[in-house]
Each structure stands twice: as C-alpha cells, then as structure tokens.
Amino acid sequence: MKPRRNPRQRFLKFIIRLLRWIWRIFYTIGREIITKLRQFISYLGQRTLSIFVLILLIFFSSVILAGILPSPQIFEGNLVVKNLSFTYAGQESNKLFLNNIREISQIEGEGNQTFILNGRFSNPSDQILNQKLLQLNSLKILLPHEKSQWIISPATTKQPSELKISELRLQPKTSINSLSYNPYNRRLSLPLTTTEQNDVKVKTDELNEAAQLSISLGDYPIKLTLTGYKLEDLGLQDSPDSPNPIELIFQPDNSQLSLSLNKTTRLSVNLPDLRKVNSEEWLWGDLDVKNVNFEQLKQTGININDEIYNSTIIKGQIRMGERELKIESNQFLLISKPGINRLLNLEIIPPKPPQEINVQIADEAVEVSTPPEGLEVRFAGEAKQIQVGLDRRLPVRSLKSSFLANFFSNDVIIAMISFFSAAIISLLSWIVNDFLSWLSANSKAAANP
C-alpha cells in the first residue's frame, strides 16, 4: 500500500509542473520569434525596397509619438485671484517687490524685530512715562517674540498722510504665503518666511533676513504702537501672551527708516483709495519664482485631518501654444512640473466707477460702487499638462502639449497624425504580405532543390 502524500507535497509538485509548462511555452514562443527575426533579417538583405519601407515605418511612427506623447511647452496666463503664494527663486539679493506706495494710513508688522528710532518722544496719557521720554533723543525697540507687533501710523488725521513705503526688497528663497488685498479695509497683507539655505558661505544674518523694508515717515509726528516689546531705555517690557500695548508719539529727526524683516514676519499695509492714486507700479513684477499656488488651506485647529483646500481664483485664462483654457471662479489650477517660474506682473485691480441705476418706484438714481476684485497676476512657465476643475482631484478640462506643438498648429498636427497613421497601415500591410510571400517562395525552393 503506497503512503499517502500530504497536501503540501502535492501543492509543491503542482507548482513545479505549472512552472515547467510555462517555461516550455515561453521557450517555444521565444525560439519561434528568434527564428522569424533571423528570417526577417535575411529578407531585408535580399529585398532593398523593404528596407526603405521599414525606414518609412519607423519615421512615421516617431512622428505620431512626437504628436501624442506629452512634452514640456512654454505657457502664459493672466488670473484675477483673492490671494497667491510663491517663493522668490532668483539669485539676485534685494529684489524689488513693493515700490513707492504713498499716503499710507498704517503699517503693521508682526514678528521678531529690533530697531532704533532717533527723534523726540512723548506719551500725553502717562505723565511719568512722558517725563522719561522727553529726556531721550533715541530709543532702542526690541521685539523678541514671534507675536510681537509694531504699528506705525500718522499721529493726526488733520493733515494728509506722508507715510510712504519707499521700497520692499526680497532676499533669495523668501516665500510670501497668501499675498492678499482686502478691498473693504484696503489692506495689503504679506506674510514673509525664508527657507533654509544650503550654502555654508551665507552669513547667519542673511539666513534670517527675509526682506529689506524702507519707510519714509514724513515731517509730521508719528504714532507708534508696540505689543510684546522690551524697552531697556525705559525699563519696560511686555508679553504677547498677556498684552499691554504702549503708544508713543514720535517726531523723527530722520524721515527715512530702514528695517531688516526677519525670516518670519507678517507685514500689513493700509492703502489709500485706489480711485484717487496711481497704483500700477506698487507691486513690482519680473520675479523668478517657484512653488506658486492659488489655493488656501482651511483648518479647524482641533484635528489636523480636518482641512479643506479652497481655490482663490476669481477668473482668468491660460494659453499654451495656440490653445487657450478659460478658468472660472473657484476652479483649481493644476500645472505639472516645472510649472510657473516667472511672475511678469502683479497689480491690484482698482474699483470700477460708480454706476447709476434708475429706481422706478421712487424715480431716483442710486450709486452702486463695485469694490476691487482682487489681485491681477500675469505669469509664464513651462509644463507638459495644465488641468482645471472645481475638484482638485477630478479636473474636467486640460491643456496638453507635445513635441510637435512647438513647431506646428493643432490642425496641422491632427492632419499629420491622420495621414501617417493611414500610411503606416498601408506600408505595414505591404511589408507583411511581401515577407510572407518571400517565406513561401523560400520554403518551396528548400522543398525542391
């Protein structure tokens, strides 16, 4: 009586037989392919015309692939957005970003900062502090906390504001996260951060510096409000956790104030009425950039998984070659790498002029003022594909580029692909039939020597 095999042995034997069977199939197919390949090479050696046809097949196939496979192509776009984020990727230090913004009602900064003011100081609301201030002609202001704040504004509203941002210059690898303009309080917000640099030759001060801010204070007194401060000259300090702001009236000796904004600084500027000033050159473009996006992340602050991305796009369009893609409000813009690498122009859209509407009931005219829509951004870059959709995971429209798109229009490319596809079918049919005829003739010749 034969011993019974256990299930494991039977399974291993089955696997071995299956592998042998698969090997025999692949071996037979491979040997047949090699045989046919050798015969085809012999066929090409005897038929000169077939070589020319094969070259045409390879050329036509390459053209079709060049017209289908994605290839990077330059694109340009123009968007109106609520806010945008980007990183300055240029190598030039002190790159101009804000330029000659006049009649500012308030400048606010948040973050670690140290600066010295020269002039005359006072505080009419605190007589003891006022006596100390009157004895000073300079004051060192230390803001040691990330939530420390400083606010500069005109001391009185009776005169026109002379407060002006002469310039704001960015350092390499500085990021502006959520650059935005609020049309209701006319506030421009610029949260600045810097990324780590790998160049060991870069000084520590340059690593921590995000931007250089130059402010013109004017000739009139300035009100300075501080939170989270340390004033060693006065023996005063404050913590942002339990804030006790201090207000100082400052008559500067020098109207120019230069600040080095550190690597984490939030800057806010209250702008004048855009209908009364020329704002075209306030935001300076011509920037090499990376990591550009038009999205805003919303979180509850309770659970890190509770987050939603919202598009900040209001409207716009993108052009790649001869094709154009229109982008509507709240749609996401998804661009393949390398993506946007140049900000050509940034501009705050001014309010539209008031419109008159005739109310039939009262027979009166009503003025309707339309606020600025947002920031207008013109940019350029390079990408294989651009997608648009209300859901960033399910885009509904796209622009794709190919190598041929750099030289021909879409209509020409479609015509070329159609023509070469038909030619390939005809040539492939001819070369297969001719090869089979050659095989048949050789087989008869071998059978009848």
C-alpha positions in Angstrom: 0.0 0.0 0.0 1.5 3.4 -1.1 2.0 6.0 1.6 -0.4 9.0 1.2 1.2 12.3 0.3 0.4 15.3 2.5 -1.3 18.3 0.8 1.9 20.4 1.0 3.8 17.9 -1.1 1.0 17.7 -3.7 0.9 21.5 -3.9 4.6 21.9 -4.4 4.5 19.2 -7.1 1.7 21.1 -8.9 3.6 24.4 -8.7 6.7 22.7 -10.2 4.7 21.2 -13.1 3.0 24.6 -13.7 6.3 26.4 -13.9 7.7 23.8 -16.3 4.7 24.2 -18.5 5.0 28.0 -18.5 8.7 27.7 -19.3 8.1 25.4 -22.2 5.5 27.9 -23.6 7.9 30.9 -23.3 10.8 28.8 -24.7 8.8 27.8 -27.7 7.5 31.3 -28.4 10.9 32.8 -27.9 12.5 30.3 -30.2 9.9 31.0 -32.8 10.4 34.8 -32.5 14.2 34.4 -32.9 13.7 32.2 -36.0 11.3 34.7 -37.6 13.6 37.5 -36.7 16.5 35.8 -38.4 14.3 35.1 -41.4 13.2 38.8 -41.5 16.8 40.0 -41.4 17.6 37.7 -44.3 14.5 39.0 -46.1 15.7 42.6 -45.6 19.1 41.7 -47.0 17.5 40.4 -50.2 14.8 43.0 -50.7 16.2 46.5 -50.9 12.7 48.1 -51.2 11.7 46.5 -47.9 14.5 48.4 -46.1 13.2 51.7 -47.4 9.6 50.8 -46.3 10.9 49.9 -42.8 12.6 53.2 -42.6 9.4 55.0 -43.5 7.5 53.0 -40.9 10.0 54.0 -38.2 9.9 57.6 -39.3 6.1 57.8 -39.4 5.7 56.1 -36.0 8.2 58.6 -34.5 6.2 61.5 -35.8 3.0 60.1 -34.4 4.6 59.6 -31.0 6.0 63.1 -31.1 2.5 64.4 -31.7 0.9 62.3 -28.9 3.4 61.9 -26.0 3.5 64.9 -23.6 6.4 67.3 -23.9 7.2 70.5 -21.9 6.0 73.6 -23.6 6.0 77.3 -22.6 2.7 78.7 -21.4 1.5 82.1 -20.2 -1.5 83.1 -18.1 -3.5 86.0 -16.7 -5.5 85.5 -13.5 -7.5 87.6 -11.0 -7.2 86.0 -7.6 -8.0 86.7 -4.0 -4.5 85.7 -2.9 -1.5 83.8 -4.0 1.6 82.2 -2.6 5.1 81.9 -4.1 8.8 81.6 -3.3 11.3 84.0 -4.8 13.7 81.7 -6.7 16.1 84.3 -8.2 19.8 84.6 -7.2 19.7 88.4 -7.0 19.7 89.8 -3.5 17.4 92.8 -2.6 15.0 92.2 -5.4 12.4 95.0 -5.6 8.9 93.9 -4.8 7.0 96.9 -3.3 7.7 100.3 -4.8 6.7 103.9 -3.8 3.4 103.4 -2.0 2.2 106.8 -0.8 -0.5 108.1 1.5 -0.5 105.0 3.7 -2.7 105.2 6.8 -1.0 102.4 8.7 1.9 99.9 8.5 1.8 96.9 10.8 4.5 94.3 11.4 4.4 91.1 13.4 7.5 89.1 14.3 10.9 89.3 15.9 12.4 92.8 15.2 14.9 95.2 16.6 15.4 98.9 15.5 16.4 102.3 16.8 14.5 105.5 16.4 16.1 108.9 16.6 14.0 111.9 17.5 11.7 113.3 20.2 9.2 111.1 22.0 6.1 111.7 24.2 3.1 110.0 25.7 0.5 112.5 26.8 -1.7 109.8 28.5 1.1 108.9 31.1 2.8 111.8 32.7 5.5 109.7 34.4 6.4 107.9 31.2 6.2 111.2 29.3 8.9 112.7 31.6 11.2 109.8 30.8 10.5 110.1 27.1 11.2 113.8 27.0 14.8 113.1 28.2 15.5 110.7 25.3 16.6 111.6 21.8 16.9 107.9 20.7 15.0 104.8 21.6 16.0 101.2 21.1 13.0 99.0 20.5 13.4 95.2 21.0 10.5 92.9 19.8 11.8 89.5 20.9 8.7 87.3 20.2 7.2 85.9 17.1 3.9 87.5 18.1 5.4 90.9 18.9 3.8 93.7 16.9 4.6 97.2 15.8 2.2 99.7 14.2 3.2 102.9 12.6 0.5 105.5 11.6 0.1 109.3 11.4 -0.4 110.9 14.9 -3.2 113.0 13.5 -5.6 112.7 10.6 -5.9 116.5 10.1 -3.1 116.5 7.6 -2.7 114.2 4.6 -0.6 111.2 5.4 3.0 111.4 4.4 3.7 107.9 5.4 5.2 106.0 2.5 6.8 102.6 1.7 9.8 103.6 -0.5 10.6 100.0 -1.3 10.5 96.4 -0.1 13.3 94.2 -1.4 13.2 90.4 -1.2 16.1 88.1 -0.4 16.6 84.8 -2.3 14.4 81.9 -1.1 11.9 84.2 0.6 8.4 82.9 0.5 5.2 85.1 0.5 2.4 82.9 1.9 -1.0 84.2 1.0 -0.3 87.6 -0.5 -3.8 89.2 -0.4 -5.7 92.5 -0.7 -8.9 93.2 1.3 -10.9 95.7 -0.7 -13.1 96.6 2.3 -10.4 97.9 4.6 -7.9 98.4 1.8 -5.3 96.3 3.5 -2.5 94.5 1.7 -1.1 91.5 3.6 2.4 90.0 3.0 3.3 87.0 5.3 7.1 86.6 4.8 9.1 83.4 5.6 12.5 82.1 4.5 13.6 78.6 3.7 16.9 77.1 4.8 19.8 77.7 2.5 22.5 75.0 2.0 25.3 77.5 1.1 27.7 77.4 4.1 29.2 80.7 3.0 25.9 82.6 3.6 26.1 84.6 6.8 23.7 84.0 9.7 22.2 87.5 9.3 21.4 86.8 5.7 19.9 83.5 6.5 17.4 85.1 9.0 16.6 88.1 6.7 13.6 87.8 4.5 13.4 91.3 3.1 14.6 94.9 3.4 11.9 97.5 4.1 12.4 101.2 3.6 9.8 103.6 5.1 9.5 107.3 4.7 7.9 108.8 7.8 7.4 112.3 6.6 7.7 115.6 8.6 4.6 115.2 10.8 4.5 113.3 14.1 4.1 109.5 14.0 2.1 107.3 16.4 4.0 104.1 17.3 2.1 101.3 18.9 4.0 98.3 20.4 3.0 94.9 21.7 5.3 92.2 23.1 8.1 94.7 23.5 11.2 95.3 25.6 12.3 98.9 26.1 15.6 98.8 28.0 15.9 102.6 28.0 12.6 102.9 29.8 12.8 99.7 31.9 9.6 98.5 30.3 8.6 95.2 28.7 5.5 93.3 27.6 4.5 89.8 26.7 2.2 89.0 23.8 0.6 86.3 25.9 -0.8 89.0 28.3 -0.5 92.1 26.1 -0.4 95.6 27.4 0.2 97.7 24.3 2.1 101.0 24.6 1.5 104.1 22.4 4.3 106.6 21.7 4.2 109.9 19.8 7.4 110.2 17.8 8.8 113.2 15.9 11.6 111.8 13.8 14.9 113.6 13.2 15.4 111.5 10.0 12.3 110.7 7.9 13.9 107.5 6.5 13.5 104.3 8.4 15.1 101.0 7.2 14.1 97.7 8.7 15.5 94.2 8.1 12.5 91.9 8.3 13.4 88.6 9.8 12.6 85.1 8.5 9.1 85.0 9.9 7.4 88.4 9.6 3.8 89.3 8.7 3.5 92.8 7.1 0.2 94.6 6.6 -0.3 97.9 4.9 -3.4 100.0 4.9 -3.5 101.6 1.4 -5.2 104.8 0.2 -8.3 104.9 -2.0 -7.2 103.3 -5.3 -9.5 105.5 -7.3 -7.5 108.6 -6.3 -4.0 107.3 -6.8 -1.9 105.5 -9.4 -1.3 102.0 -8.1 0.1 100.4 -11.3 3.7 100.3 -10.1 3.2 99.5 -6.4 3.7 95.7 -6.9 6.8 95.1 -8.9 6.9 92.0 -11.1 9.7 90.5 -13.1 10.4 87.8 -10.5 11.9 84.3 -10.9 9.6 82.2 -8.7 8.7 78.6 -7.7 6.0 76.9 -5.6 3.3 79.2 -7.0 -0.2 78.3 -6.0 -3.6 79.9 -5.9 -5.1 77.8 -3.0 -6.0 78.5 0.6 -5.9 75.8 3.3 -8.6 75.9 6.0 -8.3 74.0 9.2 -10.4 73.7 12.4 -7.3 73.8 14.7 -8.7 70.9 16.6 -7.8 67.9 14.4 -5.0 68.1 11.8 -7.1 65.9 9.5 -9.9 68.4 9.4 -8.6 70.5 6.5 -10.1 71.8 3.2 -8.3 73.4 0.2 -10.2 76.3 -1.4 -9.3 77.9 -4.7 -8.6 81.6 -4.6 -9.1 82.2 -8.4 -11.8 84.6 -9.4 -11.3 84.4 -13.2 -8.6 84.2 -15.9 -7.2 82.3 -18.8 -4.0 80.4 -19.7 -2.6 80.0 -23.2 -0.3 77.2 -24.3 0.7 77.4 -28.0 -2.5 78.2 -30.0 -4.8 76.7 -27.4 -6.4 78.7 -24.6 -8.1 77.5 -21.4 -10.6 79.7 -19.6 -10.7 79.5 -15.8 -13.8 80.3 -13.8 -14.4 81.3 -10.2 -13.3 78.8 -7.5 -11.8 76.4 -10.0 -8.4 74.8 -9.2 -5.5 75.3 -11.4 -3.2 72.2 -11.6 0.1 72.6 -13.5 2.7 69.8 -14.0 6.3 70.5 -13.2 8.3 72.6 -13.6 5.2 74.9 -13.6 5.2 78.6 -13.2 8.7 80.0 -13.0 8.1 83.7 -13.7 5.8 86.4 -12.3 5.6 89.0 -15.0 3.3 91.5 -13.3 1.3 92.0 -10.2 -1.4 94.6 -9.8 -4.3 95.5 -7.5 -7.4 95.9 -9.6 -8.9 99.4 -8.9 -12.6 99.8 -8.2 -14.9 100.3 -11.1 -16.6 103.7 -11.4 -20.0 104.1 -9.7 -23.0 103.1 -11.8 -26.4 104.8 -11.8 -29.5 102.7 -11.6 -32.9 104.2 -12.1 -35.3 103.0 -9.4 -38.8 103.1 -10.9 -40.7 103.3 -7.6 -39.0 106.4 -6.2 -37.7 107.7 -9.6 -34.3 108.3 -8.0 -30.8 107.4 -9.1 -28.8 105.0 -6.8 -25.0 104.8 -7.0 -23.5 101.4 -6.8 -19.8 101.1 -6.2 -18.1 97.8 -7.2 -15.0 97.0 -5.0 -11.8 95.7 -6.5 -12.0 92.1 -7.5 -8.5 91.1 -6.2 -5.0 90.8 -7.5 -4.2 90.6 -11.2 -1.4 88.2 -11.8 0.4 87.7 -15.2 2.8 84.8 -15.3 4.7 82.4 -17.5 6.2 78.9 -17.2 6.7 75.5 -18.7 4.6 72.4 -18.3 3.5 69.2 -20.0 -0.1 69.5 -18.9 -2.4 72.0 -17.3 -5.7 71.0 -15.7 -8.7 72.9 -14.4 -11.7 71.8 -12.3 -13.8 72.6 -9.2 -12.4 69.5 -7.5 -8.6 69.4 -7.5 -8.8 65.5 -7.6 -11.2 65.5 -10.6 -10.2 68.1 -13.1 -12.6 68.4 -16.0 -10.6 70.3 -18.7 -7.0 70.3 -19.6 -4.3 71.5 -22.0 -1.6 69.0 -23.1 1.5 69.7 -25.1 3.6 67.6 -27.4 6.9 68.0 -29.1 5.3 68.9 -32.4 3.3 71.6 -30.8 6.4 73.7 -30.6 6.5 73.8 -34.4 3.0 73.3 -35.8 -0.5 74.2 -35.0 -3.0 71.7 -33.6 -4.8 71.4 -37.0 -1.6 70.6 -38.8 -0.6 68.0 -36.1 -4.0 66.3 -36.4 -3.7 66.2 -40.2 -0.1 64.8 -39.9 -1.2 62.1 -37.4 -4.1 61.0 -39.6 -2.0 60.9 -42.7 0.9 59.0 -41.2 -1.5 56.5 -39.4 -3.1 55.6 -42.8 0.4 55.4 -44.3 1.6 53.1 -41.6 -1.3 50.7 -42.1 -0.7 50.6 -45.8 3.1 50.1 -45.5 2.7 47.6 -42.7 0.2 45.6 -44.7 2.5 45.6 -47.7 5.7 44.5 -45.8 3.8 41.7 -44.0 2.4 40.3 -47.3 5.8 40.6 -49.0 7.5 38.9 -46.2 5.0 36.0 -46.2 5.4 35.7 -49.9 9.2 35.6 -49.5 8.9 32.9 -46.8 6.6 30.8 -49.1 9.0 31.1 -52.0 11.9 30.0 -49.8 10.0 27.1 -48.4 9.2 25.8 -51.9 12.8 26.3 -53.0 14.0 24.3 -50.0 11.5 21.6 -50.7 12.5 21.3 -54.4 16.3 21.7 -54.5 
